[in-house]
Amino acid sequence: METKTNLTRRQFFGTSLKTLAGVGLASSFMGKALSETCELTPPQTEGPFYPVRDQADKDNDLTWVKGQRQRAKGQIIHVMGTVRDDSCEPLQGALVEIWQACESGKYNHPGDPNTAPLDPNFQYWGRAVSDEKGQYHFITILPGNYPAAPGWIRPSHIHFKIQRRGFHELTTQMYFQGNPYNAGDRILMALPPQEQEKVIILFQKSPNVFEFEQGSQVGTFDIGLRLVR
């Protein structure tokens, strides 16, 4: 039976990046953050399902819940990225929160009308703090699509909220390249095409090294914050 590792977020993330570099994949997953992304990330609506209840488990691994013996259902994914300012400088100490639906498309929120089942082994919300290189890391699952209104299916997405002193708080959403419901999503399509490109992320099969589970996927979502002036 699998058990949750005791590695801290910083230890896991640092080790993972070193391993990626060692197998020649660091540029594939993190190189974009180092060379291309200096622009601000577009804000998007927070939505109605931001967590309203506190929880004991608040770490960056949403696939395990403290006290539970089984792992969450669904495709395991690693979401990595770099938090930068509008001058391309990495930002240490940024608080990155995420929340999302489970594999069935259900949020752990009293206001969610979706009749799909909850997953008691999924954490639903987590947080991480960017390191000295501005990097953050989450382990989670691919969230399910779900009905938002008649004729509107929301594609898989993860909500982000990023805060750091001296910068404007950012709330946004991250989407998955290739999802068939992206093109019909009213929230995503409200962004100009060039802004959509910043929040639709390609996930790839993870390298076959011990830090990444067999069959998991890795994606890079870089975040640009606006300085308060």
Sequence and secondary structure as in RCSB ss.txt:
>XXXX:A:sequence
METKTNLTRRQFFGTSLKTLAGVGLASSFMGKALSETCELTPPQTEGPFYPVRDQADKDNDLTWVKGQRQRAKGQ
IIHVMGTVRDDSCEPLQGALVEIWQACESGKYNHPGDPNTAPLDPNFQYWGRAVSDEKGQYHFITILPGNYPAAP
GWIRPSHIHFKIQRRGFHELTTQMYFQGNPYNAGDRILMALPPQEQEKVIILFQKSPNVFEFEQGSQVGTFDIGL
RLVR
>XXXX:A:secstr
        HHHHHHHHHHHHHHTT HHHHTHHHHHT  S        TTS  S  S  SSBTT  TT SS  SS 
EEEEEEEEE TTS B TT EEEEE   TTS  SSTT    S   TT   EEEEE  TTSEEEEEEE    EEEET
TEEE SEEEEEEE TTB  EEEEEEETT TTGGG HHHHTS HHHHHHHEE EEE  SSTTS TT EEEE  EE 
 B  
